[in-house]
Amino acid sequence: THRIAAGKLQEAIADFEAAAPLIATEQLYSNWGGALADLERHEEAIEKYNRALELNPMSAVAFANRGVSYMKLREFDKARADFDKAVELKPDLPMVYKNRGILRSSQQDIAGAVEDLTKALELSPDFVDALLNRAPNYFILKQYDKAWADVRHLRKLNVKVQEKFIRDLQAASGVME
């Protein structure tokens, strides 16, 4: 996994291939799937996550990561099922709620997206990706005060918010910040 951290994904994949016959563990296959997903090789990543789940069918992380690969492949029903299973197994993973929130938003379930993104923020209050995704969903729901609250939170974290979103929010809410 040190090669993954260093961005040497191809080398990491070669290491996983060499190690698999010797130490076939859920963690090895999950990490291998992660390296493949980072290279946008999602079909192959799913195969590795499937193997990880054969070795440990209770791995919330493997379900969550496989869900992301399914989402990237636009297999939304499979992604949703995996995110739901990950939440069932380990309901304290903010990343799963964030990813399910993004999925729900993409499927026009805006209220559901806000619910999941809010849960992610309850678990990790400064979770930038959740804030960046929740603010536009609040905007769609015309809950401009809540969208502004997310923008203010992001600014406190020194995160730049897209100027177009700020202009649109100002025009819709009548608030100039």
C-alpha positions as CSV (number, residue, x, y, z in Angstrom):
1,T,0.0,0.0,0.0
2,H,3.0,2.3,0.3
3,R,3.2,2.4,-3.5
4,I,-0.5,3.5,-3.7
5,A,0.3,6.4,-1.3
6,A,3.2,7.4,-3.5
7,G,1.0,7.3,-6.6
8,K,2.8,4.3,-8.1
9,L,-0.4,2.5,-9.0
10,Q,1.0,0.3,-11.7
11,E,3.8,-0.9,-9.4
12,A,1.2,-1.5,-6.6
13,I,-0.9,-3.6,-9.0
14,A,2.1,-5.7,-9.9
15,D,2.8,-6.2,-6.1
16,F,-0.9,-7.3,-5.6
17,E,-0.7,-9.8,-8.5
18,A,2.5,-11.3,-7.0
19,A,1.1,-11.4,-3.4
20,A,-2.3,-12.8,-4.2
21,P,-1.3,-16.5,-4.5
22,L,0.6,-16.2,-1.2
23,I,-1.7,-14.1,1.0
24,A,-5.2,-13.9,-0.4
25,T,-6.9,-11.5,2.1
26,E,-9.9,-9.2,1.9
27,Q,-7.6,-6.3,2.5
28,L,-5.3,-7.2,-0.3
29,Y,-8.2,-7.5,-2.8
30,S,-9.8,-4.3,-1.5
31,N,-6.5,-2.4,-1.9
32,W,-6.0,-3.9,-5.3
33,G,-9.5,-2.8,-6.4
34,G,-8.7,0.6,-5.1
35,A,-5.6,0.9,-7.2
36,L,-7.5,-0.2,-10.3
37,A,-10.3,2.2,-9.5
38,D,-7.8,5.1,-9.2
39,L,-6.7,4.2,-12.7
40,E,-10.4,4.3,-13.8
41,R,-10.3,0.5,-14.5
42,H,-13.6,0.0,-12.7
43,E,-14.7,-3.3,-14.3
44,E,-11.4,-4.9,-13.0
45,A,-11.8,-3.1,-9.7
46,I,-15.2,-4.6,-9.2
47,E,-13.7,-8.1,-9.8
48,K,-11.2,-7.5,-7.0
49,Y,-13.9,-6.1,-4.7
50,N,-16.0,-9.2,-5.4
51,R,-13.1,-11.3,-4.4
52,A,-12.7,-9.3,-1.2
53,L,-16.3,-9.8,-0.4
54,E,-16.0,-13.6,-1.0
55,L,-13.3,-13.5,1.6
56,N,-15.2,-11.2,4.0
57,P,-18.9,-10.7,3.2
58,M,-19.1,-8.2,6.1
59,S,-16.6,-5.7,4.7
60,A,-18.4,-2.4,4.6
61,V,-15.4,-0.8,2.9
62,A,-15.4,-3.3,0.0
63,F,-19.2,-2.7,-0.5
64,A,-18.6,1.1,-0.4
65,N,-15.7,1.0,-2.8
66,R,-17.5,-1.3,-5.2
67,G,-20.5,1.0,-5.1
68,V,-18.2,3.9,-6.2
69,S,-17.0,1.8,-9.2
70,Y,-20.6,0.8,-10.1
71,M,-21.5,4.5,-9.9
72,K,-18.6,5.4,-12.2
73,L,-19.9,2.8,-14.7
74,R,-23.4,4.3,-14.4
75,E,-24.8,1.1,-12.8
76,F,-26.8,3.1,-10.4
77,D,-29.0,0.3,-8.9
78,K,-26.0,-1.8,-8.1
79,A,-24.2,1.2,-6.6
80,R,-27.2,2.1,-4.4
81,A,-27.5,-1.5,-3.2
82,D,-23.8,-1.5,-2.3
83,F,-24.0,1.8,-0.5
84,D,-27.1,0.7,1.4
85,K,-25.3,-2.5,2.5
86,A,-22.2,-0.6,3.6
87,V,-24.4,1.6,5.7
88,E,-26.1,-1.4,7.2
89,L,-22.8,-3.0,8.1
90,K,-21.0,0.1,9.3
91,P,-23.3,3.1,9.8
92,D,-20.5,5.5,10.9
93,L,-18.6,5.9,7.6
94,P,-19.1,9.5,6.4
95,M,-17.7,8.7,2.9
96,V,-20.5,6.2,2.2
97,Y,-23.2,8.7,3.0
98,K,-21.4,11.3,0.9
99,N,-21.2,8.9,-2.1
100,R,-24.8,7.8,-1.7
101,G,-25.8,11.5,-1.5
102,I,-24.1,12.2,-4.8
103,L,-25.8,9.2,-6.3
104,R,-29.2,10.3,-5.0
105,S,-28.7,13.8,-6.3
106,S,-27.8,12.5,-9.8
107,Q,-31.1,10.6,-9.8
108,Q,-33.0,13.7,-8.8
109,D,-33.7,12.5,-5.3
110,I,-32.6,15.9,-3.9
111,A,-34.2,15.5,-0.5
112,G,-32.6,12.1,-0.1
113,A,-29.3,13.5,-1.2
114,V,-29.5,16.3,1.5
115,E,-30.4,13.6,4.1
116,D,-27.3,11.5,3.3
117,L,-25.0,14.5,3.0
118,T,-26.2,15.8,6.3
119,K,-25.6,12.4,7.9
120,A,-22.0,12.5,6.5
121,L,-21.6,15.9,8.1
122,E,-23.0,14.8,11.4
123,L,-20.3,12.1,11.4
124,S,-17.5,14.5,10.2
125,P,-18.5,18.1,10.5
126,D,-15.7,19.6,8.4
127,F,-16.2,17.1,5.5
128,V,-15.5,19.4,2.6
129,D,-16.8,17.1,-0.2
130,A,-20.1,16.7,1.7
131,L,-20.4,20.5,2.1
132,L,-19.6,21.1,-1.5
133,N,-22.3,18.7,-2.6
134,R,-24.9,19.6,-0.1
135,A,-25.0,23.4,-0.8
136,P,-26.1,23.0,-4.5
137,N,-28.8,20.5,-3.3
138,Y,-30.1,23.0,-0.8
139,F,-30.1,25.6,-3.7
140,I,-32.2,23.2,-5.8
141,L,-34.7,22.9,-2.9
142,K,-34.7,26.7,-2.6
143,Q,-33.4,26.4,0.9
144,Y,-31.0,29.3,0.3
145,D,-30.3,30.1,4.0
146,K,-28.9,26.5,4.4
147,A,-26.9,26.8,1.2
148,W,-25.4,30.0,2.5
149,A,-24.6,28.3,5.8
150,D,-22.6,25.6,3.9
151,V,-20.8,28.3,1.9
152,R,-19.9,30.1,5.1
153,H,-18.6,26.9,6.6
154,L,-16.5,26.2,3.5
155,R,-15.1,29.7,3.6
156,K,-14.1,29.1,7.3
157,L,-12.3,26.0,6.1
158,N,-10.5,28.2,3.4
159,V,-12.2,26.3,0.6
160,K,-13.0,28.3,-2.5
161,V,-16.5,28.0,-3.7
162,Q,-17.2,28.3,-7.5
163,E,-18.0,32.0,-8.3
164,K,-20.9,31.0,-10.6
165,F,-22.6,29.2,-7.7
166,I,-22.1,32.2,-5.5
167,R,-23.6,34.5,-8.1
168,D,-26.5,32.2,-8.7
169,L,-27.1,31.9,-4.9
170,Q,-26.9,35.7,-4.6
171,A,-29.4,36.2,-7.4
172,A,-31.9,33.6,-6.1
173,S,-31.7,34.5,-2.4
174,G,-31.2,38.3,-2.7
175,V,-28.3,38.0,-0.2
176,M,-25.0,39.5,-1.1
177,E,-22.0,38.0,0.6
